[in-house]
């Protein structure tokens, strides 16, 4: 009689999430020791950026397909925060390639903790939403609030990035910089994504899945949208529009726009819900106006960075809500082993 194999069981969302973030840890370690030919820069740098933007979004989407409860969400928050706190552990300067690889893997593992607690917090917030129509005012308000806190001079995130960039660096998700033989320090592409973008994206994915909305289509649209958005930051990061600087842009704007566009047919608002959405929108616009009209003094530039981890090798630091890379030749600090250096242009 013919033998029939049992169909392979598709991995659960948490398994896929763990595999993706552990894969990023391995890639992080590899990027710490691998040096590419300089002529590969136009291909390798965008590829690395694409991986580090799309992979976390994919991980959050896959995990959102699980059956969520508030207890599961809280457990992930606790585990994630405990792992992320490893970023505070001081590390000795790396003296060889093996030590650099282990140091980068350690930092990547800490970032895995960041994604874990962002997933848990996003899922916890999603369990509090009782109606799909609430996603409409929530997305509109969060996009406006993100503009206020990041893009306007009076926003708290903007002030944090200007006055204390090292604090933002420890709580943000980092896109690493590849090393190229013969390249000046500061070449390549690098950026940081704020944790609010991650946990709110997780919240939307979990909520869309719970309400039977277009979660998969949203994932397929939001990943390339954020990649294009990052390109805008890279190209226009050194420009200003009046007091507004474009080196950091609010990622919740494209996230909210994609969610509303992809799921526009899923909403059926009552008259009261339309009125409340209009009120929330007006509050968001008011916050933007308030932040744009508050002028803050510029922070004083910091001291120059110290020596690199390896003599003669480009630093493997991370710089950068979505931020522009440093100009070619501008010194940057090592991610953990060197003193803090001059931040990317803001």
C-alpha positions as a printed NumPy array, in Angstrom:
array([[  0.   ,   0.   ,   0.   ],
       [  1.285,   3.513,  -0.781],
       [  2.702,   5.507,   2.065],
       [  1.193,   8.938,   2.607],
       [  3.055,  11.593,   4.497],
       [  1.243,  13.818,   6.88 ],
       [  1.15 ,  17.421,   5.608],
       [  3.706,  19.615,   7.302],
       [  2.155,  21.916,   9.851],
       [  2.646,  25.564,   9.045],
       [  4.744,  27.254,  11.754],
       [  2.793,  29.319,  14.229],
       [  3.046,  33.071,  14.232],
       [  5.258,  33.19 ,  17.329],
       [  7.654,  30.682,  15.762],
       [  7.967,  32.752,  12.583],
       [  8.421,  35.899,  14.687],
       [ 11.244,  34.272,  16.681],
       [ 12.967,  32.925,  13.561],
       [ 12.907,  36.32 ,  11.867],
       [ 14.318,  38.283,  14.794],
       [ 16.971,  35.633,  15.467],
       [ 17.892,  35.795,  11.783],
       [ 18.44 ,  39.531,  12.217],
       [ 20.738,  38.795,  15.172],
       [ 22.857,  36.501,  12.991],
       [ 22.924,  39.075,  10.177],
       [ 23.879,  41.761,  12.689],
       [ 26.881,  39.713,  13.814],
       [ 27.913,  38.986,  10.228],
       [ 27.794,  42.657,   9.245],
       [ 30.175,  43.406,  12.079],
       [ 32.988,  41.362,  10.548],
       [ 32.319,  41.262,   6.789],
       [ 33.819,  43.937,   4.553],
       [ 32.39 ,  44.345,   1.053],
       [ 34.104,  45.742,  -2.042],
       [ 33.373,  49.44 ,  -2.364],
       [ 31.805,  48.979,  -5.802],
       [ 29.061,  46.888,  -4.162],
       [ 27.898,  49.818,  -2.039],
       [ 24.996,  50.867,  -4.357],
       [ 23.566,  47.352,  -4.111],
       [ 24.503,  46.11 ,  -0.63 ],
       [ 23.484,  49.199,   1.353],
       [ 19.913,  49.405,  -0.035],
       [ 19.554,  45.639,   0.375],
       [ 20.557,  45.773,   4.041],
       [ 18.216,  48.701,   4.629],
       [ 15.351,  46.843,   2.941],
       [ 15.952,  43.732,   5.064],
       [ 16.027,  45.685,   8.326],
       [ 12.839,  47.582,   7.428],
       [ 10.781,  44.719,   5.988],
       [ 11.854,  41.881,   8.325],
       [ 10.552,  43.462,  11.584],
       [  7.268,  44.384,   9.879],
       [  6.943,  40.819,   8.595],
       [  7.691,  39.454,  12.074],
       [  5.032,  41.661,  13.679],
       [  2.48 ,  40.689,  11.039],
       [  3.093,  36.955,  11.467],
       [  2.828,  37.197,  15.266],
       [ -0.411,  39.201,  14.962],
       [ -2.11 ,  36.122,  13.488],
       [ -1.93 ,  34.343,  16.847],
       [ -4.857,  34.251,  19.25 ],
       [ -4.065,  37.09 ,  21.626],
       [ -5.057,  37.612,  25.24 ],
       [ -3.965,  40.332,  27.618],
       [ -1.966,  37.805,  29.666],
       [  0.047,  36.714,  26.605],
       [  0.666,  40.345,  25.721],
       [  1.866,  41.237,  29.228],
       [  4.165,  38.192,  29.294],
       [  5.827,  39.301,  26.054],
       [  6.216,  42.834,  27.387],
       [  8.018,  41.57 ,  30.489],
       [ 10.279,  39.21 ,  28.514],
       [ 11.013,  41.834,  25.882],
       [ 11.865,  44.59 ,  28.367],
       [ 14.197,  42.238,  30.259],
       [ 16.056,  41.373,  27.046],
       [ 16.105,  44.948,  25.764],
       [ 17.701,  46.137,  29.012],
       [ 20.836,  44.266,  27.906],
       [ 21.563,  47.359,  25.797],
       [ 22.497,  49.081,  29.071],
       [ 25.225,  46.552,  29.88 ],
       [ 28.659,  48.137,  29.284],
       [ 30.851,  46.169,  26.893],
       [ 34.626,  46.203,  26.644],
       [ 36.141,  47.413,  23.373],
       [ 36.329,  44.642,  20.773],
       [ 39.9  ,  43.758,  19.824],
       [ 39.414,  41.166,  17.084],
       [ 36.817,  39.957,  14.605],
       [ 35.434,  37.294,  16.934],
       [ 34.838,  39.794,  19.72 ],
       [ 33.226,  42.222,  17.249],
       [ 30.879,  39.479,  16.048],
       [ 29.879,  38.558,  19.6  ],
       [ 29.375,  42.2  ,  20.527],
       [ 27.174,  42.809,  17.502],
       [ 25.206,  39.628,  18.224],
       [ 24.701,  40.832,  21.807],
       [ 23.397,  44.175,  20.56 ],
       [ 21.181,  42.435,  18.007],
       [ 19.734,  40.243,  20.765],
       [ 18.914,  43.384,  22.746],
       [ 17.089,  44.726,  19.685],
       [ 15.179,  41.447,  19.509],
       [ 13.953,  42.299,  22.994],
       [ 12.818,  45.691,  21.7  ],
       [ 10.713,  44.069,  18.99 ],
       [  9.327,  41.577,  21.524],
       [  8.029,  44.152,  23.997],
       [  6.752,  46.299,  21.116],
       [  4.768,  43.294,  19.9  ],
       [  3.385,  42.66 ,  23.382],
       [  2.461,  46.296,  23.987],
       [  0.83 ,  46.609,  20.569],
       [ -1.196,  43.443,  21.134],
       [ -2.243,  44.639,  24.597],
       [ -3.536,  47.912,  23.13 ],
       [ -5.331,  46.018,  20.363],
       [ -7.22 ,  43.893,  22.899],
       [ -8.701,  47.126,  24.305],
       [-10.303,  48.044,  20.973],
       [-13.896,  46.814,  20.862],
       [-14.966,  47.988,  17.42 ],
       [-13.276,  48.143,  14.036],
       [-14.57 ,  51.66 ,  13.458],
       [-12.323,  52.868,  16.286],
       [ -9.315,  52.205,  14.061],
       [-10.248,  55.169,  11.86 ],
       [-10.002,  57.964,  14.474],
       [ -7.091,  56.182,  16.176],
       [ -5.064,  56.076,  12.944],
       [ -5.822,  59.727,  12.151],
       [ -4.957,  60.97 ,  15.643],
       [ -1.762,  58.923,  15.93 ],
       [ -0.517,  60.206,  12.561],
       [ -1.161,  63.809,  13.644],
       [  0.385,  63.199,  17.07 ],
       [  3.461,  61.646,  15.441],
       [  3.886,  64.768,  13.32 ],
       [  3.695,  66.842,  16.506],
       [  6.239,  64.865,  18.534],
       [  8.79 ,  64.345,  15.731],
       [  8.485,  66.931,  12.984],
       [  7.642,  70.111,  14.891],
       [ 10.325,  71.997,  16.864],
       [  8.198,  71.864,  20.028],
       [  7.663,  68.104,  19.869],
       [  9.159,  66.063,  22.74 ],
       [ 10.757,  63.455,  20.474],
       [ 12.397,  66.139,  18.367],
       [ 13.793,  67.74 ,  21.523],
       [ 15.057,  64.354,  22.763],
       [ 16.817,  63.595,  19.469],
       [ 18.373,  67.062,  19.436],
       [ 19.467,  67.32 ,  23.076],
       [ 20.1  ,  63.65 ,  23.927],
       [ 20.641,  61.602,  20.745],
       [ 22.367,  58.847,  22.731],
       [ 19.157,  58.254,  24.734],
       [ 17.09 ,  57.936,  21.57 ],
       [ 19.718,  55.574,  20.152],
       [ 19.223,  53.143,  23.034],
       [ 15.437,  52.889,  22.679],
       [ 15.139,  52.898,  18.873],
       [ 15.395,  50.063,  16.366],
       [ 18.642,  50.468,  14.423],
       [ 19.452,  49.736,  10.803],
       [ 23.173,  48.827,  10.756],
       [ 25.799,  50.139,   8.378],
       [ 27.765,  47.817,   6.133],
       [ 31.553,  48.13 ,   5.867],
       [ 33.233,  48.662,   2.508],
       [ 36.925,  48.306,   1.754],
       [ 38.532,  51.706,   1.294],
       [ 35.371,  53.657,   2.153],
       [ 35.436,  56.767,   4.313],
       [ 33.83 ,  56.628,   7.735],
       [ 30.171,  57.578,   7.357],
       [ 29.571,  56.007,   3.93 ],
       [ 26.57 ,  53.76 ,   3.343],
       [ 22.996,  53.962,   4.632],
       [ 21.88 ,  53.912,   8.245],
       [ 18.752,  54.995,  10.157],
       [ 16.748,  54.488,  13.323],
       [ 13.054,  53.687,  13.716],
       [ 11.331,  54.79 ,  16.902],
       [  9.754,  52.12 ,  19.145],
       [  6.331,  53.847,  18.912],
       [  6.233,  53.027,  15.199],
       [  6.865,  49.363,  15.99 ],
       [  4.354,  48.815,  18.795],
       [  1.62 ,  50.82 ,  17.063],
       [  2.199,  48.876,  13.856],
       [  1.829,  45.696,  15.923],
       [ -1.376,  47.091,  17.436],
       [ -2.843,  47.729,  13.984],
       [ -1.887,  44.274,  12.693],
       [ -3.426,  42.523,  15.713],
       [ -6.59 ,  44.657,  15.528],
       [ -6.988,  44.114,  11.771],
       [ -6.648,  40.354,  12.27 ],
       [ -9.099,  40.301,  15.21 ],
       [-11.76 ,  42.18 ,  13.259],
       [-11.309,  40.123,  10.092],
       [-10.065,  43.084,   8.078],
       [ -7.399,  43.168,   5.353],
       [ -4.333,  42.485,   7.479],
       [ -2.352,  40.635,   4.787],
       [ -2.999,  43.322,   2.163],
       [ -2.021,  45.968,   4.714],
       [  1.288,  44.214,   5.358],
       [  2.027,  43.949,   1.63 ],
       [  1.382,  47.683,   1.228],
       [  2.949,  49.123,   4.389],
       [  6.367,  47.472,   3.958],
       [  7.21 ,  49.113,   0.595],
       [  5.574,  52.357,   1.765],
       [  7.981,  52.606,   4.702],
       [ 10.93 ,  51.774,   2.445],
       [ 10.014,  54.643,   0.121],
       [  9.489,  56.875,   3.134],
       [ 12.988,  56.071,   4.356],
       [ 14.302,  57.04 ,   0.921],
       [ 12.68 ,  60.453,   1.361],
       [ 14.493,  60.858,   4.69 ],
       [ 17.816,  59.911,   3.09 ],
       [ 17.415,  62.231,   0.088],
       [ 15.899,  65.26 ,   1.826],
       [ 17.256,  64.8  ,   5.364],
       [ 19.528,  67.831,   5.183],
       [ 16.83 ,  70.267,   4.115],
       [ 14.488,  72.5  ,   6.108],
       [ 11.001,  73.891,   5.616],
       [ 11.106,  76.952,   7.839],
       [ 11.773,  75.737,  11.385],
       [ 10.953,  72.144,  10.422],
       [ 13.885,  69.844,   9.748],
       [ 13.49 ,  66.779,   7.52 ],
       [ 16.187,  64.537,   8.989],
       [ 13.525,  62.645,  10.977],
       [ 10.018,  62.046,   9.665],
       [  6.92 ,  60.619,  11.43 ],
       [  6.522,  57.033,  10.211],
       [  2.963,  56.78 ,  11.567],
       [  1.836,  59.061,   8.736],
       [  2.427,  56.477,   5.964],
       [  1.399,  53.651,   8.308],
       [ -1.939,  55.315,   9.085],
       [ -2.473,  56.303,   5.452],
       [ -1.869,  52.766,   4.204],
       [ -4.172,  51.254,   6.833],
       [ -6.997,  53.659,   5.963],
       [ -6.587,  53.285,   2.198],
       [ -6.314,  49.491,   2.164],
       [ -9.19 ,  49.018,   4.636],
       [-11.396,  51.926,   3.499],
       [-14.301,  49.613,   2.609],
       [-14.187,  47.942,   6.022],
       [-15.435,  50.982,   7.943],
       [-19.12 ,  51.81 ,   8.394],
       [-19.338,  54.778,  10.731],
       [-22.499,  56.025,  12.37 ],
       [-23.253,  59.737,  12.543],
       [-21.853,  59.991,  16.075],
       [-18.698,  58.128,  15.054],
       [-18.174,  60.493,  12.118],
       [-18.547,  63.443,  14.478],
       [-16.065,  62.008,  16.968],
       [-13.609,  61.292,  14.146],
       [-13.859,  64.913,  13.025],
       [-13.24 ,  66.112,  16.597],
       [-10.209,  63.846,  16.958],
       [ -8.856,  65.11 ,  13.636],
       [ -9.27 ,  68.711,  14.791],
       [ -7.385,  67.956,  18.013],
       [ -4.561,  66.41 ,  15.996],
       [ -4.308,  69.446,  13.73 ],
       [ -4.279,  71.67 ,  16.811],
       [ -1.344,  69.732,  18.251],
       [  0.608,  70.164,  15.024],
       [ -0.035,  73.927,  14.997],
       [  0.942,  74.154,  18.667],
       [  4.219,  72.28 ,  18.112],
       [  5.09 ,  74.191,  14.93 ],
       [  4.706,  77.576,  16.642],
       [  6.928,  76.704,  19.609],
       [ 10.526,  77.509,  18.772],
       [ 13.245,  75.764,  20.707],
       [ 16.945,  76.723,  20.78 ],
       [ 19.263,  74.437,  18.885],
       [ 21.327,  71.978,  20.893],
       [ 25.064,  72.55 ,  21.029],
       [ 27.078,  70.114,  18.877],
       [ 28.738,  67.3  ,  20.72 ],
       [ 32.415,  66.418,  20.767],
       [ 34.029,  64.466,  17.975],
       [ 33.992,  60.704,  18.118],
       [ 36.843,  58.659,  19.506],
       [ 38.947,  56.084,  17.674],
       [ 37.419,  53.167,  15.83 ],
       [ 37.104,  49.668,  17.214],
       [ 39.607,  48.302,  14.738],
       [ 42.537,  50.374,  13.532],
       [ 42.049,  51.37 ,   9.91 ],
       [ 38.54 ,  49.89 ,   9.662],
       [ 35.305,  51.828,   9.181],
       [ 33.272,  52.13 ,  12.356],
       [ 30.291,  49.884,  12.617],
       [ 28.166,  52.341,  14.542],
       [ 24.457,  52.965,  14.022],
       [ 22.903,  56.318,  13.564],
       [ 19.811,  57.97 ,  13.126],
       [ 11.698,  57.874,  13.956],
       [ 13.324,  57.463,  10.321],
       [ 16.547,  59.51 ,  10.094],
       [ 18.987,  60.635,   7.418],
       [ 22.503,  59.12 ,   7.268],
       [ 25.614,  61.04 ,   8.127],
       [ 27.415,  62.837,   5.354],
       [ 30.373,  60.976,   3.821],
       [ 33.456,  61.461,   5.94 ],
       [ 31.54 ,  62.614,   9.018],
       [ 32.776,  60.752,  12.151],
       [ 30.36 ,  58.577,  14.044],
       [ 30.657,  56.678,  17.28 ],
       [ 30.868,  52.936,  17.647],
       [ 27.612,  51.471,  18.785],
       [ 28.799,  50.328,  22.185],
       [ 32.569,  50.44 ,  22.648],
       [ 33.535,  54.018,  21.727],
       [ 32.514,  57.368,  23.182],
       [ 29.458,  59.097,  21.799],
       [ 30.29 ,  61.101,  18.684],
       [ 28.76 ,  63.781,  16.519],
       [ 25.146,  62.819,  15.727],
       [ 23.78 ,  62.581,  12.22 ],
       [ 22.527,  65.858,  10.727],
       [ 19.197,  66.751,  12.279]])
